[in-house]
Amino acid sequence: MTVDLVVRGARVLTSQFMVERAGVAVQDGKIVALAKDPHLPEASQVVDADGKILMPGAIDAHAHIYDPDYTHREDWKSGSEAAAAGGVTLLMDMPLVLTVMPELARQKIEVGERESLVDFSLHAGMMTSEEHLRRMPELAEMGILSFKAFTTKPFLASYDYIEELLIRASELGGRIVVHSEDNQVIERGVHRVRDVEGRKDPLAHHDSRPPEAEAVAVARIIESVARVGGHYHVAHINTARGAELVAHAKARGLRVTSETCVHYLVFTKDDVGKWGPYLKMTPPLRTKEDVRGLWEALLTGGVDMIATDHAPGTREEKEVGWDDIWEAWGGIPGVETLLPISMSEGLHRWGIPPTVLCAALCANPAKAFGMYPKKGELAPGSDADLVVYDQSLEVEIRADRLHYKVGWTPYEGIVVRGWPVLVTVRGEVVAQDGEPVGRPGHGEFVRMGRWR
Ligand SMILES: [Zn+2]
């Protein structure tokens, strides 16, 4: 038989194993075989990936694409071009204002299917009202089975509401994603730093949000899961203590998962001295002990996946923060550097096994959100979302090589070993040598599955 595409000669990497001189065969957008070179079929197109890593495309479980709300910062086209160039083949869009209502979610899907190069799914949020709870079954019908809530402002929901959300989501086979910082701890911290001390300097934001805020909220919601069941996914975990709580919850048999973000694995709050408001994000950066603890948590189950919380602001929206940090946009770009930085830092600085990194970037997000093994895996029947990653490249990250609309990156100047040189989504090439080549509108909306 002759198939559409064969990638051969690679070091095939999955969440389970790494095997040399092997590859995959692709037909009609799906993987039909994974085998050592001699056993691969004939193909109309053959990619020789000699010595390079072949892995599934990365999944970013937490990316704000903003389209159609704030397209001056990012839209589906620019966001998905950046994703493709960096080896992300599935973006899970995290809303800021849209998608809490089915009619708005439909609008978002429409724009995505018209403009995106890569596949995408949606989280619904922000969940704050009774009306939002009533619309959940409709969202579930649409394949949106992840419901985002906050324990703090600006989308404050009470712990009681979040427990109710957990029950309702669970009845639908869905999960809740919670920005987990305890509101009382945050309010007290912000009051002290901003109102009492009167600080406006860039570090004031970081100092106003104590690390205990995370542990308090995570522990509280874990007890809700213990009482009523359901699946709680902790958004952007940023403290070693928070990750420990997740690992402990798993040991109790509770369905709790977590993501951290690349920036919590690379920066500490000391870096704010150099970058100022450009490193303003919520939750803020922590200490080097937390950085180490989060990397180690990839091995203990305290952290399941690495995401980005991609939420770029323009330079102007950042620059105002030099004088008054409270006025600056909170959020940074990240989708394009997710895979290269995670792989390079993980393998070479922290000694994380490649299979663990692959699980954190590919299989685990797909599993947590009911899209496995269609997504996040190299196996017969899975979508042919492929990344050929050339470890021999040494790349200095520079904003002018990236594809974000905002034109800056906090990772400027960081040198990584390796970059994706070929990226496919369902068998179609969407990026080559770090440049997007895909067709806007190739991306499809992917439905989440039920967890039971
Ligand atoms: Zn976010």
Boltz pocket constraint, residues with backbone or C-beta under 6 A from the ligand:
constraints:
  - pocket:
      binder: B
      contacts: [[A, 62], [A, 64], [A, 94], [A, 282], [A, 309], [A, 311]]
      max_distance: 6.0
